[in-house]
Amino acid sequence: MKPIFVQVQCAPGKTYEVADEIYRKEIVSEMYSTSGDYDLLLKIYIEEGRDIGKFINDNIASVPGISRSLTTLTFNAF
């Protein structure tokens, strides 16, 4: 398993709903609110070799209330 960090921007007033929905999917190990009022940073562990884009599209991008494209960072150091 390797960690990826995904930043999402939520629609105004939807941050808590988005966070709740993502937690219910049980895919996030940690979640942080970033400097913006509507931004969330997610730490997710996925299997080595798994298609990150497909994983995000299937599990995160479809969450209602996400208003902007996702940014994904991967770190091999962890």
BALOBA-1460 file (C-alpha; in Angstrom, 3 decimals):
// residues 78
<rec num="1" residu="m" x="0.000" y="0.000" z="0.000"/>
<rec num="2" residu="k" x="1.192" y="3.499" z="-0.737"/>
<rec num="3" residu="p" x="-0.215" y="6.838" z="0.397"/>
<rec num="4" residu="i" x="-1.672" y="9.393" z="-1.954"/>
<rec num="5" residu="f" x="-2.836" y="12.850" z="-1.017"/>
<rec num="6" residu="v" x="-5.897" y="14.217" z="-2.764"/>
<rec num="7" residu="q" x="-7.049" y="17.823" z="-2.472"/>
<rec num="8" residu="v" x="-10.687" y="18.564" z="-3.198"/>
<rec num="9" residu="q" x="-12.526" y="21.852" z="-3.339"/>
<rec num="10" residu="c" x="-16.083" y="21.758" z="-2.067"/>
<rec num="11" residu="a" x="-18.983" y="23.940" z="-3.153"/>
<rec num="12" residu="p" x="-19.797" y="26.730" z="-0.670"/>
<rec num="13" residu="g" x="-21.677" y="25.318" z="2.295"/>
<rec num="14" residu="k" x="-20.989" y="21.688" z="1.326"/>
<rec num="15" residu="t" x="-17.681" y="21.010" z="3.098"/>
<rec num="16" residu="y" x="-19.171" y="19.012" z="5.985"/>
<rec num="17" residu="e" x="-21.442" y="17.004" z="3.698"/>
<rec num="18" residu="v" x="-18.525" y="16.145" z="1.401"/>
<rec num="19" residu="a" x="-16.324" y="15.169" z="4.365"/>
<rec num="20" residu="d" x="-19.114" y="12.986" z="5.806"/>
<rec num="21" residu="e" x="-19.703" y="11.204" z="2.505"/>
<rec num="22" residu="i" x="-15.988" y="10.538" z="1.972"/>
<rec num="23" residu="y" x="-15.606" y="9.160" z="5.516"/>
<rec num="24" residu="r" x="-18.604" y="6.871" z="5.001"/>
<rec num="25" residu="k" x="-16.815" y="5.270" z="2.059"/>
<rec num="26" residu="e" x="-14.093" y="4.173" z="4.524"/>
<rec num="27" residu="i" x="-11.239" y="4.907" z="2.123"/>
<rec num="28" residu="v" x="-9.581" y="7.819" z="3.943"/>
<rec num="29" residu="s" x="-7.011" y="7.318" z="6.689"/>
<rec num="30" residu="e" x="-6.730" y="11.052" z="7.484"/>
<rec num="31" residu="m" x="-8.574" y="14.194" z="6.407"/>
<rec num="32" residu="y" x="-7.470" y="17.803" z="6.876"/>
<rec num="33" residu="s" x="-9.050" y="21.145" z="6.216"/>
<rec num="34" residu="t" x="-6.570" y="23.271" z="4.272"/>
<rec num="35" residu="s" x="-6.171" y="27.043" z="4.223"/>
<rec num="36" residu="g" x="-9.241" y="27.614" z="2.103"/>
<rec num="37" residu="d" x="-12.686" y="27.438" z="3.692"/>
<rec num="38" residu="y" x="-13.805" y="24.843" z="1.165"/>
<rec num="39" residu="d" x="-10.679" y="22.742" z="0.662"/>
<rec num="40" residu="l" x="-10.047" y="19.286" z="2.091"/>
<rec num="41" residu="l" x="-6.820" y="17.293" z="1.941"/>
<rec num="42" residu="l" x="-7.299" y="13.527" z="2.049"/>
<rec num="43" residu="k" x="-4.664" y="10.912" z="2.835"/>
<rec num="44" residu="i" x="-5.577" y="7.617" z="1.244"/>
<rec num="45" residu="y" x="-3.677" y="4.337" z="1.038"/>
<rec num="46" residu="i" x="-4.056" y="2.403" z="-2.187"/>
<rec num="47" residu="e" x="-2.532" y="-0.807" z="-3.490"/>
<rec num="48" residu="e" x="0.700" y="-0.599" z="-5.463"/>
<rec num="49" residu="g" x="0.043" y="-0.646" z="-9.194"/>
<rec num="50" residu="r" x="-3.581" y="0.410" z="-8.887"/>
<rec num="51" residu="d" x="-4.714" y="3.119" z="-11.315"/>
<rec num="52" residu="i" x="-4.884" y="6.256" z="-9.149"/>
<rec num="53" residu="g" x="-7.066" y="8.214" z="-11.584"/>
<rec num="54" residu="k" x="-9.640" y="5.437" z="-11.799"/>
<rec num="55" residu="f" x="-9.636" y="5.013" z="-8.015"/>
<rec num="56" residu="i" x="-10.304" y="8.746" z="-7.521"/>
<rec num="57" residu="n" x="-13.008" y="8.838" z="-10.200"/>
<rec num="58" residu="d" x="-14.742" y="5.782" z="-8.757"/>
<rec num="59" residu="n" x="-14.528" y="6.732" z="-5.072"/>
<rec num="60" residu="i" x="-14.144" y="10.491" z="-4.663"/>
<rec num="61" residu="a" x="-14.997" y="12.513" z="-7.776"/>
<rec num="62" residu="s" x="-18.587" y="11.284" z="-7.737"/>
<rec num="63" residu="v" x="-19.265" y="12.699" z="-4.245"/>
<rec num="64" residu="p" x="-21.936" y="15.420" z="-4.497"/>
<rec num="65" residu="g" x="-20.671" y="18.848" z="-3.468"/>
<rec num="66" residu="i" x="-17.180" y="18.652" z="-4.955"/>
<rec num="67" residu="s" x="-16.879" y="21.687" z="-7.189"/>
<rec num="68" residu="r" x="-13.414" y="21.497" z="-8.697"/>
<rec num="69" residu="s" x="-11.038" y="19.020" z="-10.215"/>
<rec num="70" residu="l" x="-8.917" y="17.027" z="-7.842"/>
<rec num="71" residu="t" x="-5.194" y="17.353" z="-7.337"/>
<rec num="72" residu="t" x="-3.308" y="14.178" z="-6.504"/>
<rec num="73" residu="l" x="0.127" y="13.947" z="-4.961"/>
<rec num="74" residu="t" x="2.013" y="10.710" z="-4.401"/>
<rec num="75" residu="f" x="4.987" y="10.343" z="-2.111"/>
<rec num="76" residu="n" x="7.251" y="7.331" z="-2.185"/>
<rec num="77" residu="a" x="9.048" y="8.493" z="0.970"/>
<rec num="78" residu="f" x="6.275" y="7.382" z="3.326"/>
